[in-house]
Amino acid sequence: MADRFWEQPVESGPQPASGSRFDVIVVGGGPGGAAAAGYAALAGQRVLLLDKAVWPRDKTCGDAVGGKSLSHVEELGVRSRIEASPHFSITGVLFSSPRGDELRVSRSDGQLSGYVLPRRQFDHIMFQRAAELVLQGGGAVMQGFAVREVLFDNAANGPDPGPGMGDLRRVIGVAGDTGDRTRSLSFSAPLTIGAGGVRCPVATAVVQETYDGRMVDREKLHYSAAFRQYWRNVEGATADSGPVEFHYIDGVLPGYFWIFPVGGGVCNVGFGIALRDLELHDRKLRGLQEYIINEVPRFRDRFAQAELVAGSSRGWQLPLGSPRPGEKLQPRRAFGAGAMLVGDAASLVDPFTGEGIGNALLSAKLALGHFDPEEHARGFPLEAGARYQRALWKRLGYELRNSYKIQRLSRRRWLLNWFIGKARRKAELRRVLTESLMSREAQASLTSPFFLLRQLLF
């Protein structure tokens, strides 16, 4: 691939005429939206892919493309492109406890656990491939398109899928512009996919239609704040393969510090913490990160000769996939008549690790698997959306619930010290940790009181 291809534009093809109709409209061109557009195009559907940005563009993230993503990037035809571009190959995970004990785990089968590469590169690869597939299938791609309005008809189709979910209007398309608000363009489709993040206009419309805006306050309990910088020459993290690092540190719990090499001697270095816990700290995100790098001895030494990449400091918020008490639809409503949500728009970020790309790609594939352009030609029905939501939670709920439990347990300093220290000495605990990289059952063991008690006592 050409050097620094991610700094080049992506060809969008001709702009469709206002009023054009498609099988699927995808709002958002990040990994979830690109995957949704790609899967739809591969299934022979005519797709309109919209993004408010113009490539090249960047996205703030931890940059890890974990093992869950590997089958999807293979199916979409981008894995070879990732491997041909600069990247870091993940072979395991390094954890450290508040007292400084370190534990390394890796897959027992020796297989790759994923990649780390800047989102500027990964998103460029994903969007470019999606654009190719969409254009080959007779669809259209629009960059710099701001969705100003989600279009509805007057009544939902299909029966009410549950209490409080009836009387929903059906999404029939979107309207917006490419910067000139005097020239609005509108497009229609039986299905609109919301993939523009938690503030995606499609997600906002679905939430408002369902909860009358009340969801906004409840969602504040399910966000994480994160801060990221790029550093060169961090000691022990300059290779192009190895473990990614998670560190739990006295003075900044709950929350964790990460070091994710991206290749070429550069690391994504960041700190994440639940919003409600951040409010309890005197220091905020940047201050917590500076404290770790400059004052905690084991990291101060590692960063002594390192160089901060100018302009790389960014903070952002993540919509977590933690269970919402009292809500029938988990983790949050992800469908409406005529619409489905994927990725961050569906609030699918892992509550413990903060990883969201794998769940975005998975949700995109699941969503398109519930759409039939012939059967749903008159509009994607509520009951089909409800089936998608149930399938989504059946596939992800087990691990998201366990991840949320682990996040809560990680608030306890003594438990982190005990757990990591015990795992260094005890083969069974190391085995479960290793298997948790691949197995939902092993993840569940980590939150089982009986398992933890057995490890503590014997």
C-alpha positions in Angstrom: 0.0 0.0 0.0 1.1 3.6 -0.6 3.1 5.3 2.1 0.8 7.2 4.5 -2.3 6.4 2.4 -4.4 7.5 5.4 -3.5 11.1 4.6 -5.1 10.8 1.1 -8.8 11.5 0.1 -11.2 8.6 -0.4 -13.1 8.6 -3.7 -16.8 8.9 -3.2 -18.2 8.7 -6.7 -21.0 10.8 -8.1 -23.5 12.5 -5.7 -27.0 11.0 -5.9 -30.0 13.2 -6.8 -32.2 14.4 -4.0 -35.2 12.1 -3.6 -33.2 9.0 -4.5 -34.3 5.8 -2.9 -32.0 3.0 -1.6 -32.4 -0.3 0.1 -30.3 0.9 3.1 -29.1 4.3 4.3 -26.1 4.2 6.7 -25.5 7.3 8.8 -21.9 7.4 10.0 -18.7 6.1 8.3 -16.7 4.9 11.2 -16.0 1.2 11.7 -19.6 0.3 12.6 -21.1 2.3 9.7 -18.4 1.1 7.2 -19.1 -2.5 8.3 -22.9 -2.1 8.0 -22.5 -0.6 4.5 -20.0 -3.3 3.5 -22.2 -6.2 4.7 -25.3 -4.7 3.0 -23.4 -4.2 -0.3 -22.0 -7.7 -0.1 -25.6 -9.0 0.3 -26.5 -7.3 -3.0 -28.3 -4.3 -1.5 -28.1 -0.7 -2.8 -26.6 1.4 -0.1 -26.3 5.1 0.6 -23.3 5.7 3.0 -23.2 9.1 4.6 -20.6 10.7 6.9 -20.3 14.3 8.1 -16.5 14.2 7.9 -14.4 14.3 4.8 -11.5 11.9 4.6 -8.8 12.0 5.7 -10.0 12.4 9.2 -9.1 11.3 12.7 -10.9 9.8 15.7 -9.9 9.7 19.3 -9.7 6.1 20.6 -7.4 3.6 22.3 -6.7 2.3 18.8 -7.0 -1.5 19.6 -8.7 -3.7 17.1 -9.2 -6.8 19.3 -9.6 -10.4 18.5 -13.4 -10.2 18.2 -12.9 -7.9 15.1 -10.6 -10.4 13.2 -13.4 -12.5 11.6 -15.2 -9.3 10.5 -12.2 -7.6 8.9 -11.5 -10.8 7.1 -15.1 -11.1 5.8 -15.1 -7.5 4.7 -11.8 -7.8 2.9 -9.7 -5.5 4.9 -7.4 -7.7 7.1 -4.7 -7.9 4.4 -4.8 -4.1 4.1 -4.3 -3.8 7.9 -1.4 -6.1 7.8 0.2 -4.3 4.8 0.0 -1.0 6.8 2.1 0.0 9.9 0.6 -1.6 12.9 1.3 -3.4 16.2 0.4 -7.1 16.6 -1.1 -8.0 20.0 0.2 -11.2 21.4 -1.1 -10.9 25.0 -2.0 -8.5 27.8 0.1 -7.2 30.7 -1.7 -6.2 33.9 -0.2 -4.5 36.9 -1.7 -4.0 40.4 -1.6 -0.9 42.6 1.4 -2.2 44.5 3.3 -2.8 41.2 3.0 -6.6 40.7 2.9 -7.5 37.0 1.0 -10.3 35.3 1.3 -11.3 31.6 -1.3 -13.5 29.9 -1.5 -14.6 26.3 -3.7 -16.9 24.2 -2.9 -20.6 24.9 -3.1 -21.4 21.2 -0.4 -18.9 20.3 -2.7 -17.1 17.9 -2.8 -13.3 17.4 -5.1 -11.4 19.8 -5.6 -8.4 17.5 -3.9 -5.2 16.2 -3.2 -1.7 17.4 -3.1 1.0 14.7 -4.2 4.7 14.9 -7.8 5.2 14.0 -6.8 7.6 11.3 -5.4 4.5 9.5 -8.0 1.9 10.5 -11.0 4.1 9.7 -9.5 5.1 6.4 -9.1 1.4 5.5 -12.6 0.6 6.6 -14.3 3.5 4.9 -12.3 3.1 1.6 -13.3 -0.6 1.4 -16.9 0.2 2.2 -17.0 2.9 -0.5 -15.6 0.4 -3.0 -18.2 -2.2 -2.2 -21.1 0.3 -2.1 -20.1 1.9 -5.5 -19.7 -1.6 -7.0 -23.2 -2.4 -5.9 -24.8 0.7 -7.6 -25.1 2.6 -4.3 -23.7 6.0 -3.4 -21.2 7.5 -0.8 -21.4 11.1 0.5 -18.7 12.7 2.6 -19.2 16.1 4.3 -23.0 15.4 4.5 -24.6 16.6 7.7 -27.9 14.9 8.6 -30.2 17.7 9.8 -33.4 15.7 10.0 -34.6 12.1 10.3 -37.7 11.7 8.2 -40.7 9.8 9.5 -44.1 8.7 8.2 -47.1 8.9 10.4 -47.4 5.4 11.8 -45.3 2.5 12.8 -45.7 -0.8 11.0 -46.0 -4.0 13.0 -47.2 -4.8 16.5 -45.9 -3.1 19.7 -42.8 -5.0 20.8 -43.2 -4.2 24.5 -44.6 -1.9 27.2 -44.0 1.8 26.3 -42.7 0.9 22.8 -45.9 1.5 20.8 -47.1 4.5 18.8 -43.7 5.0 17.1 -43.5 6.7 13.8 -41.5 4.9 11.1 -38.2 6.2 9.9 -38.3 6.5 6.1 -35.0 8.3 5.4 -32.9 11.4 6.2 -32.5 15.0 5.0 -29.4 17.2 5.2 -26.8 19.1 3.3 -23.1 19.3 2.4 -22.6 22.7 4.0 -25.1 24.8 2.1 -28.2 24.8 4.3 -30.2 26.5 1.6 -29.9 23.4 -0.5 -31.3 20.5 1.5 -31.2 17.0 0.0 -33.4 14.1 1.1 -33.1 10.3 0.6 -35.3 7.4 1.5 -35.0 3.7 2.3 -36.9 1.0 4.1 -34.0 0.8 6.6 -31.8 3.5 8.1 -28.8 2.4 10.1 -27.6 4.8 12.8 -23.8 4.4 13.1 -22.8 8.0 14.0 -21.8 7.5 17.6 -24.0 8.1 20.7 -25.0 11.5 19.3 -25.9 10.1 15.9 -29.1 11.8 14.7 -30.8 8.4 14.1 -30.0 7.3 17.7 -31.3 10.6 19.0 -34.5 10.2 17.1 -35.0 6.6 18.3 -34.3 7.6 21.9 -36.6 10.6 21.8 -39.4 8.7 20.1 -39.1 6.0 22.8 -38.3 7.9 26.0 -39.3 11.5 25.4 -35.8 12.6 26.3 -35.7 11.0 29.7 -33.0 8.6 28.6 -30.5 11.4 28.6 -30.3 11.7 32.4 -30.2 8.0 32.9 -27.4 7.6 30.4 -25.1 9.7 32.5 -24.6 6.7 34.8 -23.2 4.7 31.9 -20.4 6.8 30.5 -16.6 6.6 30.8 -14.3 9.5 30.4 -10.9 8.9 28.6 -7.8 10.8 27.8 -5.2 9.9 25.1 -1.8 11.0 24.0 0.8 9.6 21.6 4.4 9.1 22.9 7.6 8.0 21.1 10.2 5.8 22.7 8.4 4.7 25.9 10.8 2.2 27.5 9.7 -1.4 27.0 7.1 -0.5 24.4 9.0 0.2 21.1 8.6 -3.2 19.4 6.0 -4.0 16.7 4.5 -6.9 18.5 3.9 -7.9 22.1 1.4 -7.3 24.9 -0.9 -4.3 25.4 -0.7 -2.9 29.0 -3.4 -2.1 31.6 -2.2 -0.6 34.9 -4.1 0.0 38.1 -2.4 2.7 40.2 -2.7 4.0 43.8 -4.1 7.5 43.9 -6.1 7.2 40.7 -8.4 4.2 41.4 -11.0 3.4 40.1 -9.8 3.7 36.6 -6.8 2.4 34.6 -3.8 3.6 32.7 -3.0 2.0 29.4 0.0 1.7 27.1 -0.9 0.4 23.6 2.0 0.4 21.1 0.9 1.3 17.6 4.2 0.3 15.9 7.2 2.3 14.8 8.2 3.1 18.3 5.0 5.1 19.0 2.5 4.3 21.8 -1.1 5.3 22.5 -1.0 6.2 26.1 -4.2 7.0 28.0 -6.3 6.9 31.1 -10.0 5.9 31.5 -12.4 6.2 34.4 -16.2 6.1 34.9 -17.7 9.7 34.8 -19.2 9.4 38.2 -15.9 8.3 39.7 -14.0 11.1 37.9 -16.1 13.7 39.8 -14.6 12.4 43.1 -11.0 13.2 42.1 -9.4 16.5 42.6 -7.4 16.0 39.4 -9.3 15.5 36.1 -8.2 13.4 33.2 -5.2 15.3 32.0 -4.0 15.8 35.6 -4.4 12.1 36.4 -2.4 11.1 33.4 0.4 13.7 34.1 0.5 12.4 37.7 1.1 8.8 36.5 3.8 9.7 34.0 5.6 12.3 36.1 5.3 11.1 39.7 4.7 7.3 39.9 8.3 6.0 39.9 7.8 2.9 37.7 6.3 5.1 34.9 8.4 8.1 35.5 11.4 6.0 34.7 9.8 4.5 31.6 8.9 8.0 30.2 12.2 9.7 31.2 13.5 9.5 27.6 10.1 9.5 25.8 8.8 12.3 23.7 5.1 13.5 23.6 3.8 13.8 20.0 2.7 17.4 19.7 -1.0 18.0 19.4 -2.0 14.4 20.3 -3.7 15.1 23.6 -7.4 14.4 23.4 -10.2 13.7 25.8 -13.6 12.1 25.0 -16.5 10.1 26.5 -17.5 6.6 25.9 -21.1 5.2 26.0 -20.8 2.0 28.0 -22.6 -1.2 27.4 -23.4 -1.8 31.1 -26.8 -3.1 32.0 -29.5 -0.4 32.7 -31.5 -1.4 35.8 -35.2 -1.5 35.1 -35.0 -1.3 31.3 -36.5 -4.1 29.2 -34.2 -3.4 26.2 -30.5 -3.8 27.1 -28.1 -2.1 27.1 -30.2 0.7 25.5 -32.9 0.7 22.8 -31.2 0.0 19.5 -34.1 0.0 17.0 -37.2 1.8 15.9 -39.7 1.2 13.0 -37.5 1.7 10.0 -34.2 1.9 11.9 -31.5 0.0 13.8 -28.5 1.3 15.7 -25.0 -0.2 15.8 -21.7 0.4 17.6 -21.5 3.4 19.9 -24.9 4.6 18.8 -26.3 1.4 20.4 -24.0 2.0 23.5 -21.9 -1.2 23.1 -18.5 -0.1 24.5 -17.1 -2.7 26.9 -17.5 -1.4 30.5 -14.2 -2.8 31.7 -11.7 -2.4 28.8 -13.4 0.4 26.9 -13.0 -1.5 23.6 -15.8 -0.8 21.2 -14.6 -1.7 17.6 -15.3 -5.4 17.9 -18.8 -4.9 19.2 -19.5 -2.3 16.5 -18.5 -4.7 13.7 -20.5 -7.5 15.3 -23.6 -5.4 15.7 -23.3 -4.2 12.1 -23.4 -7.8 10.9 -26.2 -8.8 13.2 -28.3 -5.8 12.1 -28.0 -6.5 8.4 -28.8 -10.2 9.1 -32.3 -9.0 10.3 -33.1 -7.0 7.2 -34.7 -8.5 4.1 -35.0 -5.9 1.3 -37.8 -7.8 -0.4 -39.8 -8.7 2.7 -39.3 -5.2 4.2 -39.6 -3.2 1.0 -42.5 -1.2 2.5 -40.5 -0.5 5.7 -38.4 -2.2 8.3 -40.9 -3.4 11.0 -40.8 -3.0 14.7 -40.9 -6.7 15.4 -37.8 -7.3 13.2 -36.0 -4.5 15.1 -37.0 -6.2 18.4 -35.6 -9.5 17.2 -32.3 -7.7 16.4 -32.2 -6.2 19.9 -32.8 -9.6 21.5 -30.1 -11.3 19.3 -27.7 -8.5 20.1 -28.1 -8.9 23.9 -28.1 -12.7 23.6 -24.7 -12.4 21.8 -23.1 -9.6 23.9 -25.1 -9.5 27.2 -23.2 -12.3 28.9 -19.8 -10.6 28.5 -21.1 -7.0 29.0 -22.7 -8.0 32.3 -19.5 -9.7 33.4 -17.4 -6.9 32.2 -19.5 -4.5 34.3 -19.1 -6.7 37.3 -15.3 -6.7 36.8 -15.3 -2.9 36.4 -17.0 -2.7 39.8 -14.6 -5.1 41.4 -11.7 -3.1 40.1 -12.6 -0.3 42.4 -11.2 -2.3 45.3 -7.4 -1.8 45.7 -7.0 -4.8 48.0 -8.8 -7.1 45.6 -6.7 -6.0 42.6 -3.5 -6.5 44.6 -4.7 -9.9 45.8 -6.0 -11.1 42.4 -2.9 -10.2 40.4 -0.5 -11.3 43.1 -2.4 -14.7 43.4 -2.5 -15.1 39.6 1.3 -14.8 39.4 1.6 -17.8 41.7 -1.4 -19.9 40.9 -1.7 -21.8 37.6 -5.5 -22.2 37.6 -6.1 -18.5 38.0 -3.6 -17.7 35.2 -5.4 -20.3 33.0 -8.7 -18.6 33.6 -7.3 -15.2 32.8 -5.7 -16.6 29.6 -8.9 -18.3 28.5 -10.9 -15.1 29.3 -9.3 -13.5 26.2 -11.4 -16.0 24.2 -14.1 -17.5 26.4 -17.2 -16.0 27.8 -17.4 -18.8 30.4 -13.9 -18.0 31.6 -14.9 -14.3 31.9 -17.9 -15.4 34.0 -15.5 -17.3 36.4 -13.7 -14.0 37.1 -16.9 -12.5 38.6 -18.1 -15.6 40.5 -17.9 -15.2 44.3 -17.5 -19.0 44.6 -14.5 -19.1 42.2 -12.9 -16.1 43.9 -13.4 -17.5 47.4 -11.9 -20.8 46.3 -8.8 -19.0 44.9 -8.5 -16.9 48.1 -8.8 -19.8 50.5 -6.8 -22.6 48.7 
